[in-house]
Amino acid sequence: MVCGTYCYDLALKRDMFMAGWRLSLATWPARIVVFGLLPFSLALVFLLAWLAGEYGFAIFLTLFVVLYVLMRFLCLIVLIPRQFRSEPYADTDISVCFSKEGMTKKSVVDECQFTWNAFRLARKLPEYFLLIFHNHTLILIPKAAFSGEAEVQAVRELLQAHVPQK
């Protein structure tokens, strides 16, 4: 059994948002929406800009880029912190234990036990283990939660043995 403890803080919440966003782009329906609607909306911007004349082109294109960037930062700077403050786990310590049977997650709010069948996919990120359930929710576990490289390697081996990797 390998156990570790980490703090569920705002930085982890932001990293979970970014991991979920990247993961959502890995599915074909999301790719169709993003890469299908994005060119369509760009084409509409170019058409409106062309109809507005020489300066309209620069104005519409600039507005489109600025609005896209603002939407991304709005999520990271405003919405994620607001959602984080309302969560019962905010700024609490969470301990996780991995064994041959599955994973146990404990906090001051609850205690959950998961068998390996609960997970659809596991990904190894540079600083985290990303575990994805069959209902597409995810758990991000910092590798720093474990006391050393030997424990990180033990978790890696358990995940490789029991959860599909990608």
C-alpha positions in Angstrom: 0.0 0.0 0.0 1.3 3.4 -1.0 -0.2 6.5 0.7 0.3 10.3 0.3 -1.3 13.6 1.3 -1.8 16.8 -0.6 -3.6 20.1 -0.2 -6.5 20.8 -2.5 -5.8 24.4 -3.2 -6.6 26.9 -5.9 -3.5 26.1 -8.0 -4.6 22.4 -8.1 -8.1 23.4 -9.1 -6.8 25.5 -12.0 -4.6 22.6 -13.1 -7.6 20.3 -13.0 -9.5 22.8 -15.2 -6.7 22.9 -17.7 -6.3 19.1 -17.7 -10.0 18.7 -18.2 -10.0 21.2 -21.1 -7.1 19.4 -22.8 -8.7 16.0 -22.2 -12.0 17.3 -23.7 -10.3 18.2 -26.9 -9.2 14.5 -27.2 -12.7 13.4 -28.1 -14.1 13.6 -31.6 -17.3 15.5 -30.8 -15.3 18.2 -29.0 -12.8 18.4 -31.9 -15.7 18.9 -34.3 -17.2 21.7 -32.2 -13.9 23.5 -31.6 -12.3 23.0 -35.0 -15.5 23.1 -36.9 -17.1 26.2 -35.3 -13.8 28.1 -34.9 -13.1 28.3 -38.6 -16.8 29.1 -39.2 -16.7 32.0 -36.7 -13.4 33.2 -38.1 -14.9 33.1 -41.6 -17.8 35.2 -40.3 -15.4 37.7 -38.7 -13.4 38.0 -42.0 -16.7 38.5 -43.9 -17.9 41.2 -41.6 -14.4 42.8 -41.7 -14.3 42.7 -45.5 -17.7 44.3 -45.6 -16.7 47.0 -43.2 -13.7 48.0 -45.3 -9.9 48.2 -44.8 -9.9 49.3 -41.1 -12.9 47.1 -40.2 -10.8 44.0 -41.0 -8.2 44.9 -38.4 -10.9 46.0 -35.9 -13.0 42.8 -36.2 -10.0 40.5 -36.1 -8.6 42.2 -33.1 -11.9 42.1 -31.3 -12.3 38.4 -32.0 -8.8 37.6 -30.6 -9.3 39.8 -27.6 -12.7 38.2 -26.8 -11.3 34.7 -27.1 -8.4 35.5 -24.8 -10.7 37.2 -22.3 -13.0 34.2 -22.2 -10.1 31.9 -21.4 -8.8 34.2 -18.6 -12.3 34.8 -17.3 -12.5 31.1 -16.6 -9.1 30.9 -14.9 -9.2 34.2 -13.0 -12.8 34.7 -12.0 -15.0 31.5 -12.4 -12.5 28.9 -11.1 -11.7 30.8 -7.9 -15.4 31.5 -7.3 -16.3 27.8 -7.8 -13.3 26.8 -5.6 -14.4 28.9 -2.7 -17.8 27.2 -2.7 -16.4 23.6 -2.7 -16.3 21.8 0.7 -12.8 20.5 -0.1 -11.3 24.0 -0.5 -7.9 24.3 1.2 -8.2 20.9 3.0 -5.7 18.1 3.1 -6.6 15.0 1.1 -4.9 11.7 1.6 -4.9 8.9 -1.0 -3.8 5.3 -0.6 -3.2 3.0 -3.5 -3.3 -0.8 -3.1 -3.9 -3.9 -5.3 -7.6 -3.6 -4.7 -7.9 0.1 -5.7 -7.7 3.6 -4.3 -8.9 5.2 -1.1 -9.4 8.9 -0.9 -9.9 10.6 2.5 -10.6 14.2 3.5 -12.4 16.0 6.3 -15.5 15.9 4.2 -15.7 12.3 3.1 -14.0 9.0 2.5 -14.2 7.2 -0.8 -13.0 3.8 -1.9 -12.6 3.0 -5.6 -11.9 -0.3 -7.2 -9.7 -0.3 -10.2 -12.8 -0.9 -12.4 -14.1 2.6 -11.6 -11.3 4.1 -13.6 -11.5 4.4 -17.4 -8.1 5.8 -18.0 -4.9 7.0 -16.3 -2.5 9.5 -17.6 1.0 10.4 -16.3 1.6 14.1 -16.4 4.9 15.7 -15.4 3.7 16.7 -11.9 0.5 14.7 -11.5 -1.3 11.4 -11.9 -4.6 12.0 -13.8 -7.3 9.4 -13.1 -10.4 9.5 -15.2 -13.6 7.8 -14.2 -16.1 6.2 -16.6 -18.4 9.2 -16.3 -15.5 11.4 -17.4 -14.9 13.1 -14.1 -11.3 13.2 -13.1 -9.0 13.2 -10.1 -5.6 15.0 -10.2 -3.1 13.7 -7.7 0.2 15.6 -7.3 3.3 13.4 -7.4 4.6 15.6 -4.6 2.0 14.0 -2.3 4.3 11.0 -2.0 7.4 11.0 0.1 9.8 9.9 -2.6 10.5 8.6 -6.0 10.1 5.0 -4.8 6.5 5.7 -3.8 5.8 7.5 -7.1 7.2 4.6 -9.0 5.0 2.2 -6.9 1.9 4.2 -7.8 2.9 4.3 -11.4 3.3 0.5 -11.4 -0.1 0.0 -9.8 -1.7 2.2 -12.3 0.0 0.5 -15.2 -1.1 -2.9 -13.9 -4.8 -2.1 -13.3 -5.9 1.0 -15.3 -5.6 1.5 -19.1 -2.9 4.1 -19.9 -2.8 6.8 -22.6 
